[in-house]
Amino acid sequence: MKRLELISLKLKNFKGIKSFVLDANGDTEVLGDNGTGKSTLFDAENWLLFDKDSQNKKEFAIKTLDFKGNEIHNLDHEVEGTFRLENKEINLRKVYREKWTRKRGSATQEFDGHTVDYFIDGVPVKKKEYTDKVSQIIDEGVFKLLTSPTYFNEHLKWQERRNILLKVCGDISEEDVIASNKKLGELTKILGDRSIEDHKLVIAAKKKDINKELEMIPVRIDEINHNLPDINGINVKEIKNKIAKTKDLIENKEDQISRIRNGGEFAELQKKLREVEGQLLDIKNKHNAENQDKVSAKQSLFYEIKNAISQTEHQISNQQRRIRSNEEDIKVFDGKRDRLRNQYFEVEKREHSIVLPEHDENCSTCGQALPQEEIEQAHQRAKEQYEAAVAQFNLNKSKELEEIKKQGHSLKAQSEEREKDSKEANEAIAKLEETLKQQEVDINQVQSDIESLKANTTSINDNEEYVAKFKESQQLEQQIKEVQANVQSSIDGAQSEITDLRGQIKEYELDLAKVDQHKQSEKRVQELEDRQKELAAEYAELEKELFLAEEFIRAKVNLLEEKINSKFQYARFKLFETQINGGLNEVCETTFDGVPYGSGLNNAARINVGLDIINTLSEHYEFAAPIFIDNAEAVTKLIDTKAQTIALIVSEKDKSLRVESKSKEAVLV
């Protein structure tokens, strides 16, 4: 286990303490009257390490105040602590300073906030380096748990306390709980992959839904019964017989109407009218067909010529595109020929710049004149080289000129070929345009013929046969109207009787609908009553599962509290409480000798219970840190701890802080 020990703590202008040095030699007592600054020592250590006071507040008054309660400016407020960790000393220092700045144009300085300087072993460092160093020593949350007997019970929420205990002592698996009680055997199958808490939530949700549905079933049944139709005096069999007889009467009346309408003279006249109307249609079709055949023949010829004109125009367009393409190619060829012509003139004017080399007639080594024979040989070689270079230049020039001429002839031939092709295209266009002129003459003639045929078409009303038949049809229609006028009164009477009979059928069917609605309602009531029984059975099963779940929790409570309490010498923990309805509610309450920490436990017991908790947490975290015990005068004897203790004791006679070194005694009050 690592052990962090406070060697000394120096305060300067910190929370009203102008200057004080706490030299801690192992376990230490700090005595002083109320208001002398005992708790400030614990605040100073916490601020030095974590920027907070002993109450875990980040915002608290560090600066010294005057007798009126105003801050005294231009003072440095600092805390320096020397610690021993694993036989190695560490010195930490923080200085809280005011920041004053002089704005441009002002003769006086203005207060502009605060700065904090950080030092490790006397070396100035950045804040991050400082906080990293502290976190390497110990985590802030763990440090506070291990240095204040009241922190666990008075500063943490019960959920946080419970989580810490479960981490320190270990939870108990569901399998172990079920194995501890045979009654819980069914839970394994019931739970499946769910946890107990999740299954309780599922049960609660299902029970809520079932209760809601059960509450609504009587309402629905009452609503159905309230809306049941009155079927007293309704005989279904008798009503169906009446409906059948009424339908027969309606059918008889409809037959009667049909017979009236299809009477002898009326039927004969209608038959003759249909024949005459058919003959009128035949005459009209024949008349229209004769005119249409002539027009259709001319229209077919019109579209044939029009199609031929489109083809001729398309061919002319193709030949025109052919000519434009040739003209563009010729432009390109002419441009290339112009460039070649300029290139030819430039090459032809080109002259060589070869110089006949001169040979030194003296020896390059000794400077003496060379023999005449050697001089002549050297001149001859130079002359031959010169002539060969000139000949090669002329040969290259001749080849280049020949190549330019060859390219020019090729381009000229291509231009002539395009011109020839354009000439052929122009000739083709001329022939096509002659053809197009003739086609336009032909189509105009056909169009004129069509218009003439349409203008000379005779109207159907000029057809004598058609006019005679039309008069015959009008006479027949008039005769039919006269016959109909005589029989209409008989038909209207029969139709009125049919309307009355159909009204009777609707009334009979309404009675049958009441009977059907009554049966459906009774069926729905039975379904709701059956559902009520199903829900009651489901609810009973859920109650059984809930009982097993709570039995499981009770078993777990006993095992868990026993396991956790076994880790502590004096402190005991109540992790669950029984509710009025018999259910269990999670809590985390510390007790000593059956007395709850929060009600009835005296200060001495609270401090020693806190030290007991620190002992167990120190074992878990494998770390011991200096414990500040405030109001230590309340404890006759402190229990033994593996950590250094600094007892803060109220002593009325000590008007300033006094430090004493003490040894420990492992006794509980």
C-alpha positions as CSV (number, residue, x, y, z in Angstrom):
1,M,0.0,0.0,0.0
2,K,1.3,3.4,-0.9
3,R,1.4,6.0,1.9
4,L,1.3,9.7,1.4
5,E,2.4,11.7,4.4
6,L,2.2,15.5,5.0
7,I,5.5,16.8,6.3
8,S,4.7,20.5,6.4
9,L,2.1,22.9,5.2
10,K,2.9,26.6,4.9
11,L,0.2,29.3,4.6
12,K,0.7,32.9,3.7
13,N,-2.3,35.4,3.6
14,F,-4.6,32.4,3.1
15,K,-8.3,32.9,4.3
16,G,-7.2,35.3,7.0
17,I,-4.1,33.4,8.2
18,K,-1.2,35.9,7.6
19,S,1.5,33.3,8.2
20,F,1.5,29.8,9.6
21,V,3.6,26.6,9.2
22,L,2.2,23.2,10.1
23,D,5.1,20.9,10.8
24,A,3.5,17.5,10.9
25,N,5.6,14.8,12.5
26,G,3.5,11.7,11.9
27,D,0.1,11.9,13.7
28,T,-0.5,15.5,14.7
29,E,-2.9,17.6,16.7
30,V,-3.7,21.2,15.9
31,L,-5.3,23.0,18.8
32,G,-7.0,26.4,18.7
33,D,-10.1,28.3,19.8
34,N,-13.0,28.8,17.4
35,G,-12.1,31.1,14.5
36,T,-8.4,30.6,14.8
37,G,-8.2,28.8,11.4
38,K,-8.1,25.0,12.1
39,S,-10.4,24.1,9.3
40,T,-8.5,26.5,7.1
41,L,-5.5,24.1,7.2
42,F,-7.6,21.4,5.5
43,D,-9.0,24.0,3.0
44,A,-5.4,25.0,2.2
45,E,-4.3,21.4,1.5
46,N,-7.3,20.8,-0.8
47,W,-6.8,24.1,-2.6
48,L,-3.1,23.3,-3.0
49,L,-4.0,20.0,-4.7
50,F,-7.4,20.5,-6.3
51,D,-8.4,24.2,-6.4
52,K,-11.3,23.5,-4.0
53,D,-11.9,23.8,-0.2
54,S,-12.6,21.0,2.2
55,Q,-16.3,21.3,1.4
56,N,-15.6,20.6,-2.3
57,K,-16.4,24.2,-3.3
58,K,-14.4,25.7,-6.1
59,E,-15.6,29.2,-5.4
60,F,-14.6,30.3,-1.8
61,A,-12.9,33.3,-0.2
62,I,-9.1,32.9,-0.3
63,K,-8.1,36.5,0.1
64,T,-7.5,38.3,3.4
65,L,-10.2,40.8,4.5
66,D,-9.8,43.9,6.6
67,F,-11.9,44.7,9.8
68,K,-14.7,46.1,7.6
69,G,-14.9,42.9,5.5
70,N,-13.2,44.3,2.4
71,E,-10.5,42.6,0.5
72,I,-6.9,43.7,1.1
73,H,-5.2,44.3,-2.2
74,N,-1.7,43.8,-3.4
75,L,-1.1,40.7,-1.3
76,D,0.2,37.3,-2.6
77,H,-1.9,34.4,-1.2
78,E,0.0,31.1,-1.2
79,V,0.1,27.6,0.2
80,E,3.2,25.3,0.1
81,G,3.1,21.7,1.0
82,T,5.8,19.1,1.4
83,F,4.8,15.5,1.2
84,R,6.5,12.1,1.5
85,L,5.4,9.4,-1.0
86,E,7.3,6.1,-1.0
87,N,10.2,7.6,0.9
88,K,10.5,10.4,-1.7
89,E,9.7,14.0,-0.8
90,I,7.5,16.2,-3.1
91,N,7.2,20.0,-2.7
92,L,4.1,21.7,-4.2
93,R,3.4,25.5,-4.1
94,K,0.7,27.7,-5.4
95,V,0.6,31.5,-5.4
96,Y,-2.7,33.4,-5.9
97,R,-1.9,37.0,-7.1
98,E,-3.9,40.0,-8.1
99,K,-3.4,41.2,-11.7
100,W,-3.1,45.0,-12.2
101,T,-2.8,46.7,-15.5
102,R,-2.3,50.3,-16.6
103,K,-4.5,51.2,-19.6
104,R,-3.2,53.6,-22.3
105,G,-3.6,57.2,-21.3
106,S,-4.1,56.4,-17.6
107,A,-1.7,57.2,-14.9
108,T,-3.1,54.6,-12.4
109,Q,-3.3,50.9,-12.5
110,E,-6.6,49.0,-12.5
111,F,-7.5,45.7,-11.0
112,D,-7.8,43.1,-13.8
113,G,-8.5,39.7,-12.1
114,H,-6.2,37.1,-10.7
115,T,-3.4,34.8,-11.7
116,V,-2.1,31.6,-10.1
117,D,1.5,30.5,-10.3
118,Y,2.5,26.8,-9.9
119,F,5.7,25.3,-8.5
120,I,6.9,21.7,-8.2
121,D,10.0,21.2,-6.1
122,G,10.7,24.9,-6.4
123,V,10.5,24.9,-10.3
124,P,7.8,27.1,-11.9
125,V,5.5,25.0,-14.1
126,K,2.4,25.4,-16.2
127,K,-1.0,24.5,-14.7
128,K,-1.4,21.4,-16.8
129,E,2.0,20.0,-15.7
130,Y,1.0,20.8,-12.1
131,T,-2.4,19.1,-12.3
132,D,-0.9,16.1,-14.1
133,K,1.7,15.7,-11.3
134,V,-1.1,15.8,-8.6
135,S,-3.2,13.3,-10.6
136,Q,-0.2,11.0,-10.8
137,I,0.0,11.0,-7.0
138,I,-3.7,10.3,-6.5
139,D,-7.2,10.8,-8.0
140,E,-9.1,13.8,-6.6
141,G,-12.2,11.8,-5.8
142,V,-10.2,9.0,-4.0
143,F,-8.1,11.6,-2.1
144,K,-11.3,13.2,-0.6
145,L,-12.7,9.8,0.3
146,L,-9.4,9.0,2.1
147,T,-8.7,12.3,3.9
148,S,-12.0,13.3,5.5
149,P,-14.0,11.1,7.9
150,T,-17.2,12.9,7.0
151,Y,-16.8,13.1,3.2
152,F,-18.3,9.6,2.4
153,N,-21.4,10.1,4.6
154,E,-22.0,13.8,4.3
155,H,-20.9,14.9,0.8
156,L,-21.8,12.0,-1.4
157,K,-25.3,11.1,-2.6
158,W,-26.6,7.8,-1.4
159,Q,-26.4,6.4,-5.0
160,E,-22.7,7.4,-5.1
161,R,-22.0,5.8,-1.7
162,R,-23.8,2.6,-2.8
163,N,-21.8,2.4,-6.0
164,I,-18.5,2.8,-4.1
165,L,-19.4,0.0,-1.7
166,L,-20.3,-2.3,-4.6
167,K,-17.0,-1.5,-6.3
168,V,-15.1,-2.1,-3.1
169,C,-16.8,-5.2,-1.9
170,G,-18.1,-6.6,-5.2
171,D,-21.7,-7.3,-6.2
172,I,-23.4,-10.7,-6.0
173,S,-24.4,-12.3,-9.3
174,E,-28.0,-13.3,-9.9
175,E,-26.9,-16.9,-10.4
176,D,-25.4,-17.0,-6.8
177,V,-28.6,-15.5,-5.3
178,I,-30.8,-18.0,-7.1
179,A,-28.6,-20.8,-6.1
180,S,-28.9,-19.7,-2.4
181,N,-32.7,-20.3,-2.4
182,K,-34.5,-23.2,-4.0
183,K,-37.8,-21.2,-4.2
184,L,-36.1,-19.0,-6.8
185,G,-35.4,-21.8,-9.2
186,E,-38.2,-20.7,-11.5
187,L,-36.6,-17.3,-12.0
188,T,-33.9,-18.5,-14.3
189,K,-36.5,-19.5,-16.9
190,I,-38.7,-16.5,-16.2
191,L,-35.9,-13.9,-16.6
192,G,-34.2,-15.2,-19.7
193,D,-31.7,-12.6,-20.7
194,R,-33.2,-9.9,-18.5
195,S,-31.9,-8.7,-15.2
196,I,-34.2,-8.7,-12.1
197,E,-34.5,-4.9,-12.2
198,D,-35.4,-5.0,-15.9
199,H,-37.9,-7.8,-15.3
200,K,-39.5,-5.8,-12.5
201,L,-39.9,-2.9,-14.9
202,V,-41.5,-5.2,-17.5
203,I,-43.9,-6.6,-14.8
204,A,-44.8,-3.1,-13.7
205,A,-45.5,-2.0,-17.3
206,K,-47.6,-5.1,-18.0
207,K,-49.6,-4.7,-14.8
208,K,-50.2,-1.1,-15.6
209,D,-51.5,-2.1,-19.1
210,I,-53.6,-4.9,-17.6
211,N,-55.2,-2.6,-15.0
212,K,-55.9,0.0,-17.6
213,E,-57.6,-2.6,-19.8
214,L,-59.5,-4.2,-16.9
215,E,-60.8,-0.7,-15.9
216,M,-62.2,-0.2,-19.4
217,I,-63.9,-3.6,-19.8
218,P,-66.9,-2.9,-17.5
219,V,-67.3,0.6,-19.1
220,R,-67.3,-1.0,-22.6
221,I,-69.8,-3.7,-21.5
222,D,-72.1,-1.1,-19.9
223,E,-71.9,1.0,-23.1
224,I,-72.8,-2.0,-25.3
225,N,-75.8,-2.9,-23.0
226,H,-76.9,0.7,-23.0
227,N,-77.0,0.8,-26.8
228,L,-78.8,-2.6,-27.2
229,P,-81.8,-2.3,-29.6
230,D,-85.3,-3.3,-28.4
231,I,-86.2,-6.5,-30.2
232,N,-89.3,-7.4,-28.2
233,G,-92.1,-8.6,-30.5
234,I,-89.8,-9.1,-33.5
235,N,-90.2,-12.6,-35.1
236,V,-87.3,-13.1,-37.6
237,K,-89.0,-16.0,-39.4
238,E,-92.2,-14.1,-39.9
239,I,-90.4,-11.0,-41.1
240,K,-88.4,-13.0,-43.7
241,N,-91.6,-14.5,-45.0
242,K,-93.1,-11.1,-45.4
243,I,-90.0,-9.8,-47.3
244,A,-90.3,-12.8,-49.7
245,K,-94.0,-12.2,-50.4
246,T,-93.4,-8.4,-50.9
247,K,-90.6,-9.1,-53.4
248,D,-93.0,-11.4,-55.3
249,L,-95.6,-8.6,-55.5
250,I,-92.9,-6.2,-56.8
251,E,-91.9,-8.7,-59.5
252,N,-95.6,-9.1,-60.6
253,K,-96.0,-5.3,-60.8
254,E,-92.8,-5.0,-62.9
255,D,-94.1,-7.7,-65.3
256,Q,-97.3,-5.8,-65.6
257,I,-95.4,-2.6,-66.6
258,S,-93.5,-4.6,-69.1
259,R,-96.6,-6.0,-70.6
260,I,-98.2,-2.5,-70.9
261,R,-95.0,-1.1,-72.6
262,N,-94.8,-4.1,-75.0
263,G,-98.4,-4.0,-76.0
264,G,-99.4,-4.9,-79.7
265,E,-99.6,-1.6,-81.6
266,F,-96.8,0.0,-79.5
267,A,-94.4,-2.9,-80.2
268,E,-95.2,-2.9,-83.9
269,L,-94.6,0.8,-84.3
270,Q,-91.3,0.5,-82.4
271,K,-90.2,-2.4,-84.6
272,K,-91.0,-0.5,-87.8
273,L,-89.1,2.6,-86.5
274,R,-86.0,0.6,-85.8
275,E,-86.1,-0.7,-89.4
276,V,-86.5,2.7,-90.9
277,E,-83.6,4.1,-88.8
278,G,-81.4,1.3,-90.0
279,Q,-82.3,2.1,-93.6
280,L,-81.4,5.8,-93.0
281,L,-78.0,4.8,-91.7
282,D,-77.3,2.7,-94.7
283,I,-78.2,5.5,-97.2
284,K,-76.0,7.9,-95.2
285,N,-73.0,5.6,-95.1
286,K,-73.3,4.8,-98.9
287,H,-73.6,8.5,-99.7
288,N,-70.5,9.4,-97.6
289,A,-68.5,6.5,-99.0
290,E,-68.8,7.6,-102.6
291,N,-67.5,11.1,-101.8
292,Q,-64.8,9.9,-99.5
293,D,-63.3,7.3,-101.9
294,K,-62.5,10.0,-104.4
295,V,-61.0,12.4,-101.9
296,S,-59.0,9.5,-100.2
297,A,-57.4,8.5,-103.6
298,K,-56.2,12.1,-104.2
299,Q,-55.0,12.5,-100.5
300,S,-52.9,9.3,-100.9
301,L,-51.2,10.7,-104.0
302,F,-50.7,14.1,-102.1
303,Y,-48.8,12.4,-99.3
304,E,-46.8,10.3,-101.7
305,I,-45.6,13.4,-103.6
306,K,-45.0,15.2,-100.3
307,N,-42.8,12.4,-99.1
308,A,-40.8,12.5,-102.4
309,I,-40.3,16.3,-102.0
310,S,-38.9,15.7,-98.5
311,Q,-36.5,13.1,-99.8
312,T,-35.3,15.4,-102.7
313,E,-34.8,18.3,-100.2
314,H,-32.8,16.0,-98.0
315,Q,-30.6,14.9,-100.9
316,I,-30.0,18.6,-101.8
317,S,-29.0,19.3,-98.2
318,N,-26.6,16.4,-98.2
319,Q,-24.9,17.7,-101.4
320,Q,-24.7,21.2,-100.0
321,R,-23.0,19.8,-96.8
322,R,-20.6,17.9,-99.1
323,I,-19.6,21.2,-100.9
324,R,-19.2,23.1,-97.5
325,S,-17.0,20.3,-96.2
326,N,-14.8,20.4,-99.4
327,E,-14.5,24.2,-99.1
328,E,-13.3,23.9,-95.5
329,D,-10.8,21.2,-96.5
330,I,-9.5,23.4,-99.4
331,K,-9.0,26.3,-97.0
332,V,-6.9,24.1,-94.7
333,F,-4.9,22.7,-97.6
334,D,-4.2,26.3,-99.0
335,G,-3.1,27.4,-95.6
336,K,-0.7,24.5,-95.3
337,R,0.6,25.3,-98.8
338,D,1.2,28.9,-97.9
339,R,3.2,27.9,-94.9
340,L,5.2,25.3,-96.9
341,R,5.9,28.0,-99.6
342,N,7.3,30.4,-96.9
343,Q,9.3,27.5,-95.4
344,Y,10.7,26.7,-98.9
345,F,11.9,30.3,-99.4
346,E,13.5,30.3,-95.9
347,V,15.4,27.1,-96.6
348,E,16.5,28.2,-100.0
349,K,18.0,31.4,-98.7
350,R,19.8,29.5,-95.9
351,E,23.6,29.8,-96.1
352,H,26.1,27.7,-94.2
353,S,28.3,29.2,-91.5
354,I,31.1,26.7,-91.8
355,V,34.6,28.2,-91.3
356,L,37.8,26.8,-92.8
357,P,39.9,25.9,-89.7
358,E,43.3,27.5,-89.4
359,H,46.3,25.5,-88.2
360,D,49.0,26.8,-85.9
361,E,52.4,26.6,-87.7
362,N,54.3,26.5,-84.4
363,C,54.6,23.5,-81.9
364,S,52.0,23.9,-79.1
365,T,54.5,22.4,-76.7
366,C,57.9,24.1,-77.3
367,G,56.8,27.0,-79.6
368,Q,59.3,26.2,-82.4
369,A,58.2,26.3,-86.0
370,L,56.9,23.0,-87.4
371,P,58.3,21.4,-90.5
372,Q,56.8,22.6,-93.8
373,E,55.6,19.2,-94.8
374,E,53.6,18.8,-91.6
375,I,52.1,22.3,-92.0
376,E,51.0,21.5,-95.6
377,Q,49.4,18.2,-94.4
378,A,47.6,19.9,-91.6
379,H,46.2,22.5,-94.1
380,Q,45.1,19.8,-96.5
381,R,43.2,17.9,-93.8
382,A,41.5,21.1,-92.7
383,K,40.5,21.9,-96.3
384,E,39.1,18.4,-96.8
385,Q,37.0,18.7,-93.6
386,Y,35.7,22.0,-94.7
387,E,34.7,20.8,-98.1
388,A,33.0,17.7,-96.6
389,A,31.0,19.8,-94.2
390,V,29.9,22.2,-97.0
391,A,28.9,19.3,-99.2
392,Q,26.9,17.7,-96.3
393,F,25.1,21.1,-95.7
394,N,24.1,21.4,-99.3
395,L,22.9,17.8,-99.5
396,N,20.7,18.3,-96.4
397,K,19.3,21.6,-97.8
398,S,18.5,19.9,-101.1
399,K,16.7,17.0,-99.3
400,E,14.7,19.5,-97.2
401,L,13.6,21.5,-100.2
402,E,12.6,18.4,-102.1
403,E,10.5,17.2,-99.1
404,I,8.7,20.6,-98.9
405,K,7.9,20.4,-102.7
406,K,6.6,16.9,-102.3
407,Q,4.3,18.0,-99.4
408,G,3.1,21.0,-101.5
409,H,2.3,18.8,-104.5
410,S,0.3,16.4,-102.3
411,L,-1.7,19.2,-100.8
412,K,-2.4,20.7,-104.3
413,A,-3.6,17.3,-105.5
414,Q,-5.9,17.0,-102.5
415,S,-7.3,20.5,-103.2
416,E,-8.0,19.6,-106.8
417,E,-9.7,16.4,-105.7
418,R,-12.0,18.4,-103.4
419,E,-12.8,20.9,-106.2
420,K,-13.7,18.1,-108.5
421,D,-15.9,16.5,-105.9
422,S,-17.7,19.9,-105.3
423,K,-18.2,20.3,-109.0
424,E,-20.0,16.9,-109.1
425,A,-22.1,17.9,-106.1
426,N,-23.2,21.1,-107.8
427,E,-24.2,19.2,-110.9
428,A,-26.2,16.8,-108.7
429,I,-27.9,19.8,-106.9
430,A,-28.9,21.3,-110.3
431,K,-30.6,18.0,-111.3
432,L,-32.3,17.6,-107.9
433,E,-33.6,21.2,-108.0
434,E,-35.2,20.5,-111.4
435,T,-36.8,17.4,-109.9
436,L,-38.0,19.4,-106.9
437,K,-39.7,22.1,-109.1
438,Q,-41.6,19.4,-111.0
439,Q,-42.7,17.7,-107.6
440,E,-44.0,21.1,-106.3
441,V,-46.0,21.6,-109.5
442,D,-47.5,18.1,-109.1
443,I,-48.4,18.5,-105.4
444,N,-50.1,21.8,-106.1
445,Q,-52.2,20.2,-108.8
446,V,-53.2,17.3,-106.4
447,Q,-54.1,19.8,-103.7
448,S,-56.3,21.7,-106.1
449,D,-58.0,18.5,-107.1
450,I,-58.7,17.6,-103.5
451,E,-60.2,21.0,-102.8
452,S,-62.3,20.8,-105.9
453,L,-63.7,17.3,-104.9
454,K,-64.5,18.6,-101.4
455,A,-66.2,21.7,-102.8
456,N,-68.4,19.5,-105.2
457,T,-69.4,17.0,-102.5
458,T,-73.2,16.8,-102.2
459,S,-75.0,17.2,-98.9
460,I,-77.0,14.2,-97.5
461,N,-80.0,16.4,-97.4
462,D,-79.9,16.6,-101.2
463,N,-80.3,12.8,-101.4
464,E,-84.0,12.2,-102.3
465,E,-84.0,8.6,-101.0
466,Y,-82.6,9.8,-97.6
467,V,-85.2,12.7,-97.4
468,A,-88.1,10.3,-98.0
469,K,-86.9,7.8,-95.3
470,F,-86.3,10.6,-92.8
471,K,-90.0,11.8,-93.2
472,E,-91.2,8.3,-92.7
473,S,-89.2,8.0,-89.4
474,Q,-90.7,11.3,-88.1
475,Q,-94.2,10.0,-88.8
476,L,-93.6,6.8,-86.9
477,E,-92.2,8.7,-83.9
478,Q,-95.3,10.8,-83.7
479,Q,-97.5,7.7,-83.8
480,I,-95.5,6.1,-80.9
481,K,-95.9,9.2,-78.7
482,E,-99.6,9.1,-79.2
483,V,-99.8,5.4,-78.1
484,Q,-97.5,6.1,-75.2
485,A,-99.7,8.9,-73.9
486,N,-102.6,6.4,-73.5
487,V,-100.6,3.8,-71.5
488,Q,-98.5,6.1,-69.3
489,S,-101.2,6.5,-66.7
490,S,-101.4,2.7,-66.2
491,I,-97.6,2.5,-65.9
492,D,-97.5,5.4,-63.3
493,G,-100.0,3.6,-61.1
494,A,-98.1,0.3,-61.1
495,Q,-94.8,2.2,-60.4
496,S,-96.4,3.9,-57.4
497,E,-97.4,0.6,-55.9
498,I,-93.8,-0.8,-56.4
499,T,-92.4,2.2,-54.5
500,D,-94.8,1.5,-51.6
501,L,-93.8,-2.2,-51.5
502,R,-90.1,-1.4,-51.5
503,G,-90.6,0.9,-48.5
504,Q,-92.3,-2.0,-46.6
505,I,-89.2,-4.2,-47.3
506,K,-86.9,-1.5,-45.9
507,E,-88.9,-1.4,-42.7
508,Y,-88.7,-5.2,-42.4
509,E,-84.9,-5.1,-43.0
510,L,-84.5,-2.5,-40.3
511,D,-86.1,-5.0,-37.8
512,L,-83.8,-7.7,-39.0
513,A,-80.8,-5.4,-38.6
514,K,-81.8,-4.7,-35.0
515,V,-81.8,-8.5,-34.3
516,D,-78.4,-8.9,-36.0
517,Q,-77.0,-5.9,-34.0
518,H,-78.4,-7.5,-30.7
519,K,-76.6,-10.8,-31.5
520,Q,-73.3,-9.0,-32.3
521,S,-73.5,-7.0,-29.1
522,E,-74.1,-10.1,-27.0
523,K,-71.1,-11.8,-28.7
524,R,-68.9,-8.7,-28.0
525,V,-70.0,-8.8,-24.3
526,Q,-69.0,-12.4,-24.1
527,E,-65.6,-11.7,-25.7
528,L,-65.0,-8.9,-23.2
529,E,-65.9,-11.1,-20.3
530,D,-63.6,-13.8,-21.6
531,R,-60.8,-11.2,-22.0
532,Q,-61.5,-10.1,-18.4
533,K,-60.8,-13.6,-17.2
534,E,-57.6,-13.9,-19.3
535,L,-56.3,-10.6,-17.9
536,A,-57.1,-11.6,-14.4
537,A,-55.1,-14.8,-14.9
538,E,-52.2,-12.9,-16.5
539,Y,-52.2,-10.4,-13.6
540,A,-52.1,-13.3,-11.1
541,E,-49.1,-14.8,-12.9
542,L,-47.3,-11.4,-12.9
543,E,-48.0,-11.1,-9.2
544,K,-46.3,-14.4,-8.7
545,E,-43.3,-13.4,-10.8
546,L,-43.1,-10.1,-8.8
547,F,-43.2,-12.0,-5.6
548,L,-40.3,-14.2,-6.8
549,A,-38.4,-11.1,-8.0
550,E,-38.8,-9.4,-4.6
551,E,-37.9,-12.7,-2.8
552,F,-34.8,-12.7,-5.0
553,I,-34.0,-9.1,-3.9
554,R,-34.5,-10.0,-0.2
555,A,-32.1,-12.9,-0.6
556,K,-29.7,-10.7,-2.4
557,V,-30.0,-8.0,0.3
558,N,-29.1,-10.4,3.0
559,L,-26.1,-11.8,1.1
560,L,-25.0,-8.3,-0.1
561,E,-25.3,-6.6,3.2
562,E,-23.5,-9.5,4.9
563,K,-20.7,-9.3,2.3
564,I,-20.3,-5.6,2.5
565,N,-20.5,-5.3,6.3
566,S,-17.9,-8.0,6.7
567,K,-15.4,-5.6,5.1
568,F,-15.8,-3.0,7.9
569,Q,-15.0,-3.3,11.6
570,Y,-17.5,-0.8,13.0
571,A,-19.6,0.7,10.2
572,R,-22.7,-1.1,9.0
573,F,-24.7,-0.4,5.9
574,K,-28.4,-0.6,5.2
575,L,-28.8,-1.0,1.4
576,F,-32.6,-1.6,1.2
577,E,-35.7,-0.6,3.1
578,T,-39.1,-2.4,3.1
579,Q,-42.0,-0.3,1.8
580,I,-45.5,-0.3,3.1
581,N,-46.7,-2.5,0.2
582,G,-44.0,-5.1,1.1
583,G,-41.7,-4.1,-1.8
584,L,-38.0,-3.2,-1.4
585,N,-36.5,0.2,-2.1
586,E,-32.8,0.7,-2.7
587,V,-31.0,3.0,-0.2
588,C,-27.6,3.4,1.3
589,E,-27.5,4.4,5.0
590,T,-24.6,4.1,7.3
591,T,-25.3,2.8,10.9
592,F,-23.3,2.1,14.0
593,D,-24.7,-0.2,16.7
594,G,-28.1,0.1,14.9
595,V,-28.1,3.9,15.0
596,P,-28.4,5.7,11.6
597,Y,-25.5,8.0,10.8
598,G,-27.9,10.8,9.8
599,S,-30.1,10.7,12.9
600,G,-29.0,10.1,16.5
601,L,-25.3,9.2,16.0
602,N,-23.0,11.4,18.1
603,N,-19.9,13.2,16.7
604,A,-17.4,10.8,18.2
605,A,-19.1,7.8,16.6
606,R,-19.5,9.6,13.3
607,I,-15.8,10.4,13.2
608,N,-14.7,6.9,14.1
609,V,-17.2,5.3,11.7
610,G,-15.8,7.6,9.0
611,L,-12.2,6.5,9.9
612,D,-13.4,2.8,9.7
613,I,-14.7,3.5,6.2
614,I,-11.4,5.2,5.3
615,N,-9.5,2.2,6.5
616,T,-11.5,-0.1,4.2
617,L,-11.3,2.2,1.2
618,S,-7.6,2.6,1.7
619,E,-7.2,-1.2,1.5
620,H,-9.2,-1.2,-1.7
621,Y,-7.4,1.7,-3.4
622,E,-4.1,0.5,-1.8
623,F,-3.3,4.1,-0.8
624,A,-3.2,5.9,2.6
625,A,-3.3,9.8,2.7
626,P,-3.2,12.3,5.5
627,I,-6.6,12.4,7.3
628,F,-7.8,15.7,8.6
629,I,-10.2,15.1,11.6
630,D,-12.2,18.3,12.3
631,N,-13.9,18.6,15.7
632,A,-11.6,15.9,17.0
633,E,-12.2,17.1,20.6
634,A,-15.5,15.2,20.4
635,V,-13.6,11.9,20.3
636,T,-12.0,10.5,23.5
637,K,-9.9,8.1,21.5
638,L,-9.7,7.6,17.7
639,I,-9.6,4.2,16.1
640,D,-6.4,3.0,14.7
641,T,-5.7,3.9,11.0
642,K,-2.8,3.1,8.6
643,A,-2.8,6.8,7.5
644,Q,-1.3,9.8,9.1
645,T,-4.0,11.7,11.1
646,I,-4.1,15.5,11.7
647,A,-6.7,16.1,14.5
648,L,-8.2,19.6,14.6
649,I,-9.2,20.2,18.2
650,V,-11.2,23.1,19.7
651,S,-9.2,24.6,22.6
652,E,-10.6,27.7,24.2
653,K,-7.3,28.6,25.9
654,D,-5.4,28.6,22.6
655,K,-6.1,31.9,20.9
656,S,-3.7,31.0,18.2
657,L,-3.0,27.7,16.5
658,R,-0.7,25.3,18.4
659,V,0.7,22.0,17.0
660,E,1.5,18.8,19.0
661,S,2.7,15.5,17.7
662,K,0.8,12.5,19.1
663,S,0.9,8.7,18.8
664,K,-2.2,6.6,18.0
665,E,-4.3,4.3,20.1
666,A,-6.6,1.7,18.5
667,V,-9.6,2.3,20.7
668,L,-13.3,2.9,19.6
669,V,-15.6,5.1,21.7
